[in-house]
Amino acid sequence: MAFHPLRDLTASEIKQAASLIRQLHRDHELVFKAITLEEPQKDLVLDYFRAEKNGTPLPAVPRVVFAAYYFKDTDRFITTHVNLTDNAIERTERMSPKFHGNVDFHEVEAVEELTLKDPTVIAEIAKLKLPDHLCVIAEAWIFGSDGVVDHDRQYQVYMFVGEKSNLDSNHYARPLAFSPVVDTARMRVTRIDYIPTGNTHTAHETKPWEYTKPNEYVPEALNIRKDLKPLRVLQPEGTSYSIDSENVLQWQKWHMRVCFNYREGVHLRDVCYDGRPVFYRVSLSEMTVPYADPRSPYHRKQAFDLGDIGAGLVANNLALGCDCLGSITYLDGLVTSPSGEPLVKKNAICIHEQDNGIGWKHTNYRTERSCVVRNRELVIQQILTVSNYEYILAYIFNQAGEMHYEVRATGILSTAAIDSGDSAPWGTVVHDGVLAQHHQHLLSLRIDPAIGSYETGNRLAYSECYTLPMDDFNPHGNGYISKTTVVDKPGGLDLDASKNRVFMIQNDQIRNAVNHLPISYKIQVPPMQGIMAHKDSFHFKRAEFADHSIYLTKYGHDELFSGGKYTNQSRGGGGIKTWAARHDNVVDNDIVVWVQFGMNHVPRIEDFPVMPVEIMKVGFKPVNFFTKNPSIDVPPSRQEVNQSKMVPPSETSICCNGTDSKL
């Protein structure tokens, strides 16, 4: 059976690939890190699109799998490409020792278990003299890089105190000041790092633990509010979207294919509006979280949540009625277990509609007639749990031809021990003896555009506003103009609020029928303080994308990950800066635009024990793509449909009805 070239891998295809690879290495037990669809050759996919459109015979597009794996209990990291169509191995490569595979939670659990069973760690725990009701919890972290003894694949294991009787107790409120290091090839503890707890680099031997009160978040440990009444989202006639068995989604003139893999999680392909292409592929490419604490071992503390781990591997099961509201469609994701078996991520994606206020409105003040349209949105959402943090990732579409990518960061701060009563300039004390270190969440969104057509190239441009000189033409000095500049070379670019700089992806070969300007989509990206680490640091070198809000490159096959394909303990190189350095032609060509956004997280005490969501959002809006507001035909808002209810005010609910107030 021939599959659509963009369809996700099936369970049978994963089994087929794993079987061929096992036959290749009959004398070894394999530990798989990934079996995923190799990005199909773009020119072949576009030929397939043309045949679909024209009703001609569909061309064959090979189904190729990329697999990454280890020989068990060794550091031999191998990648293989399998041609499923031909049922054959295409090529196999033993990777250089400088490259390491991503982690998985089977491995994390094994590392944490062996850490707690290690005799040197047991001896260290004994020094704490913990009460019988308490225990020590190990949390395996990415080791990071500093150029010093970081060639071997390792974990830095941070230690905390937890409650034996309650596995959901907040152990992040009780961090410890020692950290074992585990070698994954040999699966053993190689040393214990002692962690400074003051404002110097000096660390001390483990001492008996001093009691710290808990700081819990689970509802049974709290006095929950009792005055909050239900709010329900109802769609009595069902949803306005449809989705088929291959996850092709249609909603309000939008058409797209919803895809999922172990690394990017949810990504979208062939995104069109009213039959017109907008994006060939949209995906979250990478997210790095570099920490600010200069003391060892925290100077290496930097996660790449997609490259080191994988958004698909850590996808939550979005239980009905909790993570999404209303009438919901759930889609499963498919990843691979370490044994090479297909592993279903149940309910990894939720799709639903939501109301986001008014979409547009006008009241004719002469007749007092009001026309108002609600802003209905389609949400395609995934939630990640990466140890302590949660990320709610959502593609949001509306009826005005706009797409937004929204990230909500929540979860628990990664914490470190600090001497009681002390403070540190690289973090915030959020609980007695608990330091939450400053850090950044820096995300890179990969946009492979197809503005208006798959047959023509695109360009990146930016508009800026300038004040006109006060002269005979502008005698009152009120005039200003907008000027557009085409970006003619690859590389990094930044916003400039002083000029209202706005980036646009244009198709110069298709002009608007009314104003004859190039059809475009503008990028609304919030201001971002780029990576704070020094440019000579490994934090900076590894996060190649994190120094500019925008990067522009020419499309390159298999160039999907802005921080490089292998980020675990990487030292930089092989990512977006490498591709930009080719100096390719990027004007009216097949380009990729990389949008960076994020936050510099200086923790607040209000972020603990669980932080309220921090929202980061990027928007893509049509500019001269349509001949009028594309949502002008949305049905007006009507009370007989909305069925809103009036709630009369009561005397007790009015907070400002007193008579004793004085001006």
Secondary structure, DSSP 8 states (H G I E B T S, - for coil): ----TTS---HHHHHHHHHHHHHHTTTS-EEEEEEEE----HHHHHHHHHHHHHT--------EEEEEEEETTS--EEEEEEETTTTEEEEEEE--TT------HHHHHHHHHHHHH-HHHHHHHHTT---TTEEEEEEEEE----SSS--S-EEEEEEEEEETTBTTS-GGGSB-SEEEEEETTTTEEEEEEE---SSSS----------------SGGGS---S---------TT--SEEE-TT-EEEETTEEEEEEEETTTEEEEEEEEETTEEEEEEEEEEEEEEEB---STTGGG-EEEIIIII-TTTTB----TTTSS-SS-EEEEEEEE-TTS-EEEEEEEEEEEEEEEEEEEEEEETTTTEEEEEEEEEEEEEEEEEETTEEEEEEEEEETTS-EEEEEEEEE---EEE--TT---TTEEEEETTEEEE-EEEEEEEEEEE-SS-SSS-BEEEEEEEEE--SSSSSTTS--EEEEEEE--S-EEE---GGGT-EEEEEEEEEE-TTT--EEEEEEE--------S-TTSHHHHH-TTTT-SEEEEE--TT---TT-S--TT--S-SSHHHHHTT----SSBSEEEEEEEEEEE---GGG-SSEEEEEEEEEEEEESSSSS-TTTTS----HHHH--------GGG-TT--S----
